[in-house]
């Protein structure tokens, strides 16, 4: 006679203070529980138990632990749609034929095999499993294989043991498939399997994917694995190999991410791998995987990094920023920075600069970013970085980059904004760099000068008023100290000067007489232009200047007419000193508009 036990809210299992309960009965075969407050159920030494049905109508996370159930065939865990079930199985042998029907959030189990304790904890990226079924491959029948096709969505199939037939059948149309401790199988064939996990398969060498559909692959302790074959158009999201693979490994198709941990392989091949994570794989030295971004940790071969042809570009930066805005992934940032230091040549250094600026805007460690910029700059200038030299010991001497022409303006602008972020964060090195920026821009880097002029005049207001005043003061001081003639004699500087002249006229048209800050900015800007441009270019802004503050402009013009440096300036400019002196004097005495 079948021994059955029923429990309900009217005839409940006794509950402890933590809403847990325990049942020990080595004869009961079926247990049916419908109990609202039960949150943790332990079943001990229920060796005859075949069926467990548990219904809890209130939403909660609920734990079920079953120990010693050698005859268990069915677990039905139901109730509220928001229930999340956590199941722990401690069994005397692998539960062939067991079916668990439940919104399963977590499963872990252990069982004995030849006096060895085996464990299983599926780490599968799925929100919930709606069903889990267990099969011992040595006991599977044709009807068992047919039953696999009738499983509900979000089901997990767990297969164990060795297959006794001459050839292993194809496992098809299964969303989540897990093999554990399989013996005597050197090739697994799958079709329309979304997530495949294989653990402790010593003889497995090959996985054959017949039709696309595989998204994720996990291999653990599969030391002989060497290849995955698939159709020509195959692509997948992720492969994780832990203590798996040896020698040369080939993965067909394209992979978004491949993670290798403690693997003995020496060579890896694939059509394309976007991100390659390598942890403690000292033998891996050769790659044929397209252009991966390589993440390294632990022990790895230095030759590995030299084979990365990954290139940082605008699309990658945009996608990365979106990911990092949602979650600051330290591993991803470190890999990107490692790659950025290898992008120092004229054709690709611009993107490395843009990446540093983008990470600075995300408030990544600005001091570390600045140190990396110093190393990148030295490498770009073809100056050797001593391997014992700390990044903090590198002193920048100029603001000059060797950058491909079609990237030069946006790269300098990104570098300026990066510097500005560092300065606003109180980095002393950034403060010290400001005079070098200005000096380089005025004397030898027209693109740098145009960038400064753009930042000063931009409608986006990258610079605060105090910062603009500081820049104009340094620019005026460096102009007087470093150059002996008008800047516009250098045709490459004319676009920047014209931009400042236009900005001056714009400010003059909107300036308020009682706004001291606006007046101060106009005076500083006029002072720089007065020292920097010839009378021909200066005449374009004089009407606006006379309109706003003639009492300031007139003395400045007279001072220029009587400046002791004017003879040298006119000599370098190859113009008549007398005519220039007269022009400044007449301009000072002219009636304002």
C-alpha positions in Angstrom: 0.0 0.0 0.0 1.3 3.5 -1.0 2.1 5.6 2.0 0.9 9.2 1.4 1.1 12.3 3.7 -0.9 15.5 3.3 -0.3 18.8 5.0 -2.2 22.1 4.7 -2.9 25.3 6.5 -5.6 23.6 8.5 -3.4 20.5 9.2 0.1 22.0 8.8 3.6 20.9 9.3 4.9 22.5 12.6 6.9 25.6 11.8 9.9 27.0 13.6 10.4 30.8 14.2 12.1 31.2 10.8 9.2 29.5 9.1 11.1 26.3 8.5 10.0 22.7 9.0 11.5 19.3 8.8 10.1 15.9 7.9 11.9 12.5 8.5 10.2 9.3 7.3 11.9 6.4 5.5 8.6 4.9 4.4 6.6 7.8 3.0 6.3 7.6 -0.8 4.2 10.7 -1.6 4.1 14.0 0.2 1.6 16.8 -0.6 1.9 20.1 1.2 -0.2 23.2 0.7 1.0 25.7 3.4 1.0 29.4 3.1 3.9 30.3 5.5 6.3 27.5 4.9 9.6 29.0 3.6 12.2 26.3 4.3 11.5 22.5 4.1 14.0 19.9 5.0 13.3 16.2 4.1 15.7 13.8 5.7 16.2 10.0 5.1 13.1 9.8 2.9 14.5 6.9 0.9 11.1 5.7 -0.3 9.9 9.2 -1.4 8.8 9.2 -5.0 6.7 12.4 -5.3 6.9 15.8 -3.6 4.2 18.4 -4.3 4.5 21.7 -2.5 2.1 24.6 -3.1 2.7 28.0 -1.4 0.3 30.8 -2.5 2.3 33.7 -1.0 5.2 35.2 -3.0 8.6 34.5 -1.4 12.0 32.9 -1.8 11.6 29.3 -0.6 14.1 26.6 0.0 13.7 22.8 -0.3 16.4 20.4 0.9 16.0 16.7 0.1 18.4 14.1 1.6 18.6 10.4 1.0 15.6 10.2 -1.5 16.9 7.3 -3.6 13.5 6.8 -5.3 12.6 10.4 -6.0 10.9 10.8 -9.5 8.9 14.0 -9.3 9.0 17.4 -7.5 6.2 19.9 -8.2 6.8 23.3 -6.6 4.0 25.7 -7.3 2.0 28.6 -5.9 2.3 32.4 -6.5 3.9 33.4 -9.8 6.6 35.4 -7.9 7.7 32.5 -5.9 11.4 31.7 -6.3 12.5 28.2 -5.4 16.0 27.2 -4.3 16.5 23.4 -4.3 19.3 21.4 -2.6 19.5 17.7 -3.4 21.7 15.3 -1.4 21.2 11.8 -3.0 22.8 8.4 -2.8 23.1 8.2 -6.6 22.3 10.2 -9.7 18.5 10.6 -10.0 17.7 9.2 -13.4 14.2 10.1 -14.5 13.7 12.8 -11.8 11.6 15.8 -13.0 11.4 19.1 -11.1 8.6 21.4 -12.2 9.1 24.8 -10.5 10.2 28.4 -11.2 13.7 27.4 -10.1 16.1 30.2 -9.1 18.9 28.0 -7.9 19.8 24.3 -7.9 22.7 22.5 -6.3 23.0 18.7 -5.8 25.5 16.0 -4.8 25.5 12.3 -5.1 27.8 9.3 -4.7 29.5 7.4 -7.5 31.9 4.6 -6.6 32.3 6.1 -3.1 33.2 9.5 -4.7 31.1 12.5 -3.9 30.1 14.3 -7.1 28.5 17.8 -7.2 26.6 19.9 -9.6 25.7 23.6 -9.4 24.5 24.8 -12.8 25.8 28.4 -13.4 23.6 29.3 -16.3 22.5 32.8 -17.3 18.8 32.2 -17.1 16.4 34.1 -14.9 14.4 31.0 -13.9 14.2 27.4 -15.0 10.6 26.2 -15.4 11.6 22.6 -15.4 14.7 20.4 -14.7 14.9 16.8 -15.8 17.7 14.3 -15.1 18.9 11.4 -17.2 21.6 8.8 -16.8 22.9 8.3 -20.4 23.5 4.6 -19.7 19.8 4.1 -18.9 18.1 6.4 -21.5 15.5 4.8 -23.8 14.0 6.0 -27.0 10.9 7.2 -25.1 13.3 9.4 -23.0 14.7 11.1 -26.0 11.2 11.7 -27.3 10.2 13.2 -24.0 13.0 15.8 -24.4 11.1 17.4 -27.3 8.0 18.0 -25.1 9.7 20.0 -22.4 8.3 23.5 -21.7 10.3 26.6 -22.5 13.2 27.5 -20.1 13.9 23.9 -19.2 17.2 22.4 -18.2 18.2 18.9 -19.1 21.0 17.3 -17.0 22.7 14.2 -18.5 25.2 12.0 -16.6 27.3 8.9 -17.1 28.4 7.0 -20.2 26.4 6.1 -23.3 26.4 2.4 -24.1 25.5 2.4 -27.8 28.1 2.6 -30.6 27.3 6.2 -31.5 26.0 9.1 -29.4 22.7 10.5 -30.6 22.2 14.2 -31.5 20.7 16.3 -28.7 18.3 18.7 -30.4 15.8 21.5 -29.6 16.8 21.8 -26.0 17.2 25.3 -24.5 19.6 24.5 -21.7 21.6 21.3 -21.8 24.2 20.2 -19.2 26.4 17.1 -19.3 28.3 16.1 -16.1 30.8 13.3 -15.6 30.2 11.7 -19.0 32.5 8.9 -19.9 33.5 7.2 -23.2 32.2 10.2 -25.3 34.8 12.0 -27.5 32.2 13.9 -29.6 29.0 15.6 -28.6 26.5 16.6 -31.4 23.9 19.3 -30.7 21.4 21.2 -32.7 19.2 24.1 -31.7 20.7 24.1 -28.2 20.9 27.6 -26.7 23.1 27.0 -23.7 25.5 24.0 -23.5 27.4 23.1 -20.3 29.9 20.2 -20.0 31.7 19.5 -16.8 34.1 16.7 -16.0 34.3 15.1 -19.4 37.8 13.7 -19.6 37.6 12.1 -23.1 35.6 14.8 -24.9 37.5 16.2 -27.9 34.9 17.7 -30.2 31.6 19.4 -30.0 29.6 19.5 -33.3 26.9 22.2 -33.8 24.7 21.1 -36.6 22.4 24.2 -36.8 22.9 27.7 -35.4 21.3 28.5 -32.1 24.0 28.0 -29.6 24.5 31.2 -27.6 26.7 30.1 -24.7 29.2 27.3 -24.1 30.7 26.4 -20.8 33.4 23.7 -20.4 34.9 22.7 -17.1 37.5 20.0 -16.6 37.5 18.8 -20.2 41.3 18.5 -20.7 41.2 16.9 -24.1 38.8 19.3 -25.8 40.3 20.7 -29.0 37.5 21.9 -31.4 34.0 23.1 -32.0 32.6 22.7 -35.5 29.6 24.7 -36.8 28.1 26.0 -40.0 29.8 28.8 -41.9 27.5 31.5 -40.6 27.7 30.4 -37.0 28.0 33.1 -34.3 27.6 33.0 -30.5 27.7 35.2 -27.5 30.1 33.6 -25.0 32.4 30.6 -24.4 33.9 29.8 -21.0 36.6 27.2 -20.7 37.9 26.4 -17.2 40.6 23.7 -16.7 39.8 22.6 -20.3 41.5 22.3 -23.6 45.0 21.5 -24.6 47.3 22.0 -27.6 45.7 23.7 -30.5 42.0 24.7 -30.1 39.7 25.8 -32.9 36.3 27.4 -32.4 34.2 27.8 -35.5 32.4 31.0 -36.2 32.3 34.4 -34.4 32.2 34.9 -30.7 31.5 38.0 -28.7 33.5 36.8 -25.7 35.7 33.9 -24.9 37.0 33.3 -21.4 39.9 31.0 -20.7 40.9 30.0 -17.1 43.6 27.6 -16.2 43.7 26.1 -19.7 46.7 24.2 -21.2 46.1 25.2 -24.8 49.0 26.7 -26.8 47.0 28.1 -29.8 43.5 29.4 -30.3 41.8 29.9 -33.6 38.4 31.3 -34.6 36.9 33.5 -37.3 36.5 36.4 -34.9 36.6 36.9 -31.1 35.6 40.4 -29.9 36.8 40.0 -26.3 39.3 37.4 -25.1 39.7 36.9 -21.3 42.9 35.0 -20.4 43.5 34.0 -16.7 46.4 31.7 -15.7 47.0 30.3 -19.2 50.9 30.5 -19.5 51.1 28.2 -22.6 48.8 30.2 -24.8 51.1 32.1 -27.2 49.5 32.0 -30.7 46.2 33.6 -31.7 44.3 33.5 -35.0 41.0 35.0 -33.8 40.6 38.3 -35.7 41.0 41.5 -33.7 40.2 40.8 -30.1 40.3 43.0 -27.1 42.5 41.0 -24.7 41.9 40.9 -20.9 44.7 39.3 -19.0 45.0 38.2 -15.4 47.3 35.9 -13.4 50.0 34.1 -15.4 50.0 34.6 -19.1 52.6 34.6 -21.9 53.8 38.2 -22.8 53.8 37.2 -26.5 50.0 37.1 -26.3 49.5 40.9 -26.1 51.7 41.5 -29.1 49.3 39.6 -31.3 46.3 41.7 -30.5 45.3 43.8 -33.6 42.3 45.3 -31.7 41.8 48.9 -32.5 39.9 51.5 -30.5 37.5 53.5 -32.6 34.5 55.8 -32.1 31.9 53.0 -32.2 33.8 51.0 -29.6 34.2 54.1 -27.4 30.4 54.9 -27.7 29.4 51.3 -26.9 31.9 51.1 -24.0 30.6 54.3 -22.5 27.1 53.0 -22.6 28.2 49.9 -20.7 30.3 51.7 -18.2 27.5 54.3 -17.5 25.3 51.4 -16.4 28.1 49.6 -14.5 31.8 50.5 -14.0 33.5 47.3 -15.1 37.0 47.5 -13.8 38.2 44.6 -15.8 37.0 46.1 -19.0 38.6 49.5 -18.3 41.9 47.9 -17.5 41.9 46.0 -20.7 41.0 49.1 -22.7 43.8 51.1 -21.1 46.2 48.4 -21.7 45.3 48.4 -25.4 45.3 52.2 -25.5 49.0 52.3 -24.7 49.6 50.2 -27.8 47.8 52.7 -30.0 50.5 55.4 -30.1 51.1 55.7 -33.8 49.8 58.7 -35.8 47.0 56.7 -37.5 45.5 55.4 -34.2 46.7 57.6 -31.3 43.7 59.9 -31.6 41.3 57.3 -30.5 43.4 56.4 -27.5 43.3 60.1 -26.5 39.5 60.1 -26.9 39.2 57.0 -24.8 41.2 58.6 -21.9 39.0 61.7 -22.1 35.8 59.6 -22.1 36.9 57.7 -19.1 37.8 60.9 -17.3 34.3 62.2 -17.9 33.0 59.0 -16.2 35.1 60.0 -13.2 37.6 57.1 -13.5 40.8 57.5 -11.5 42.1 60.8 -13.1 45.6 60.4 -11.6 46.1 57.0 -13.3 44.7 58.3 -16.6 47.1 61.2 -16.5 50.0 58.9 -15.9 48.9 56.8 -18.9 48.6 59.9 -21.0 52.2 60.8 -20.2 53.4 57.3 -21.3 51.3 57.5 -24.5 52.7 60.9 -25.4 56.3 59.8 -25.0 55.7 56.7 -27.2 53.9 58.9 -29.8 56.9 61.2 -29.8 59.1 58.1 -30.4 60.9 58.7 -27.1 61.9 55.6 -25.2 60.2 54.8 -21.9 62.6 53.0 -19.6 61.1 49.8 -18.3 62.0 50.8 -14.7 60.6 54.3 -15.0 57.5 54.9 -13.0 54.7 56.8 -14.9 54.6 59.4 -12.2 58.3 60.2 -13.0 57.6 61.1 -16.6 57.7 64.9 -17.2 55.8 66.3 -20.1 57.8 68.9 -22.1 55.3 70.0 -24.8 51.8 69.7 -26.2 52.6 68.1 -29.5 51.1 64.9 -30.9 51.9 63.1 -34.1 48.4 62.5 -35.4 46.9 61.7 -38.8 45.6 64.8 -40.4 41.9 63.7 -40.6 41.9 63.1 -36.8 44.0 65.9 -35.5 41.5 68.5 -34.6 39.1 66.2 -32.7 42.0 64.6 -31.0 43.5 67.8 -29.7 40.1 68.9 -28.5 39.6 65.6 -26.6 43.1 66.0 -25.1 42.3 69.6 -24.0 39.0 68.5 -22.3 40.9 65.6 -20.6 43.5 68.1 -19.3 40.7 70.4 -18.1 39.1 67.5 -16.2 42.4 66.8 -14.6 43.0 70.4 -13.6 39.5 70.7 -12.1 40.2 67.6 -10.1 43.2 69.4 -8.5 45.9 67.4 -10.2 49.2 69.4 -9.7 50.7 68.0 -12.9 47.7 69.4 -14.9 48.3 72.9 -13.4 52.0 72.7 -14.3 51.1 71.6 -17.9 49.0 74.7 -18.7 52.0 77.1 -19.5 53.5 74.3 -21.7 50.3 74.0 -23.6 50.2 77.7 -24.4 53.9 78.0 -25.2 53.7 75.0 -27.6 50.5 76.3 -29.2 52.0 79.8 -29.8 55.4 78.7 -31.1 55.2 75.4 -32.8 51.7 73.7 -32.9 49.0 75.6 -34.9 46.5 72.9 -34.3 47.0 73.4 -30.5 46.6 77.1 -30.9 43.4 76.7 -32.9 42.1 74.3 -30.2 42.8 76.9 -27.5 41.0 79.6 -29.5 38.1 77.2 -30.1 37.8 76.4 -26.4 37.9 80.1 -25.5 35.2 81.1 -28.0 33.0 78.0 -28.0 29.3 78.5 -27.4 29.4 75.3 -25.5 31.2 77.2 -22.7 33.8 74.5 -22.0 35.7 77.0 -19.9 34.4 79.0 -17.0 35.0 82.7 -16.9 37.9 82.4 -14.4 39.5 79.7 -16.5 39.2 81.9 -19.6 40.9 84.8 -17.8 43.7 82.6 -16.6 44.2 81.3 -20.1 44.3 84.8 -21.6 46.7 86.0 -19.0 49.1 83.1 -19.7 48.7 83.5 -23.5 49.5 87.2 -23.3 52.5 86.6 -21.1 53.8 83.8 -23.3 53.2 85.9 -26.4 55.4 88.7 -25.1 58.1 86.4 -23.9 58.3 83.9 -26.7 57.5 85.7 -30.0 59.0 88.8 -31.6 56.3 89.7 -34.1 52.6 89.5 -34.9 51.2 86.0 -34.7 49.2 86.4 -37.9 52.4 86.5 -39.9 52.3 82.7 -39.4 49.5 81.8 -41.8 48.7 78.6 -39.8 47.7 80.7 -36.8 45.4 83.0 -38.7 42.2 80.7 -38.4 42.5 80.8 -34.6 43.2 84.5 -34.4 40.2 85.2 -36.7 38.0 83.1 -34.4 39.1 85.1 -31.4 38.4 88.4 -33.3 35.0 87.2 -34.2 34.4 86.1 -30.5 35.5 89.6 -29.4 33.0 91.3 -31.6 30.2 88.9 -30.5 31.0 89.7 -26.8 31.1 93.4 -27.5 27.7 93.3 -29.1 26.1 91.7 -26.0 28.3 93.1 -23.2 26.6 95.0 -20.4 28.4 98.1 -19.2 27.7 97.3 -15.5 28.8 93.7 -15.7 32.4 93.7 -14.3 33.1 90.1 -15.3 32.2 90.7 -18.9 34.2 93.9 -19.1 37.2 92.1 -17.6 37.0 89.3 -20.1 36.8 91.8 -23.0 39.8 93.8 -21.7 41.9 90.6 -21.4 40.9 89.4 -24.8 41.6 92.8 -26.4 45.0 93.0 -24.7 46.0 89.6 -26.2 44.8 90.5 -29.7 46.5 93.9 -29.5 49.8 92.2 -28.8 49.2 89.4 -31.2 47.8 90.7 -34.5 49.0 93.3 -37.0 47.2 96.6 -37.5 45.4 95.2 -40.6 43.7 92.4 -38.5 43.3 94.6 -35.4 41.4 97.2 -37.4 38.5 94.7 -37.7 37.8 94.8 -34.0 38.7 98.4 -33.1 35.2 99.8 -33.8 33.7 97.3 -31.4 36.4 98.0 -28.8 35.9 101.8 -29.1 32.2 101.3 -28.7 32.5 99.4 -25.5 35.4 101.0 -23.6 37.3 103.7 -25.5 38.8 105.0 -22.3 40.7 101.7 -22.0 41.5 101.2 -25.6 43.1 104.6 -26.3 45.9 104.3 -23.7 46.6 100.7 -24.9 47.0 101.9 -28.5 49.3 104.8 -27.5 51.3 102.4 -25.4 51.8 100.2 -28.5 52.8 103.2 -30.6 55.6 104.0 -28.0 56.5 100.4 -27.2 60.3 99.9 -27.3 59.7 96.5 -29.0 57.8 98.0 -31.9 61.0 98.6 -34.0 61.9 94.9 -33.7 58.4 93.8 -34.5 58.2 95.9 -37.6 61.7 94.7 -38.7 60.6 91.1 -38.5 57.4 91.9 -40.2 59.3 93.8 -42.9 57.1 96.9 -42.7 57.8 100.6 -42.0 58.2 101.3 -38.3 57.1 104.9 -38.8 53.9 104.0 -40.7 52.9 101.5 -38.0 53.7 104.0 -35.2 51.5 106.5 -36.9 48.7 104.0 -37.4 48.6 103.2 -33.7 48.7 106.9 -32.8 45.9 107.8 -35.2 43.8 104.9 -34.0 44.1 106.0 -30.4 43.1 109.6 -31.3 40.3 108.7 -33.6 36.7 109.5 -32.6 34.8 106.5 -31.2 31.7 105.4 -33.1 
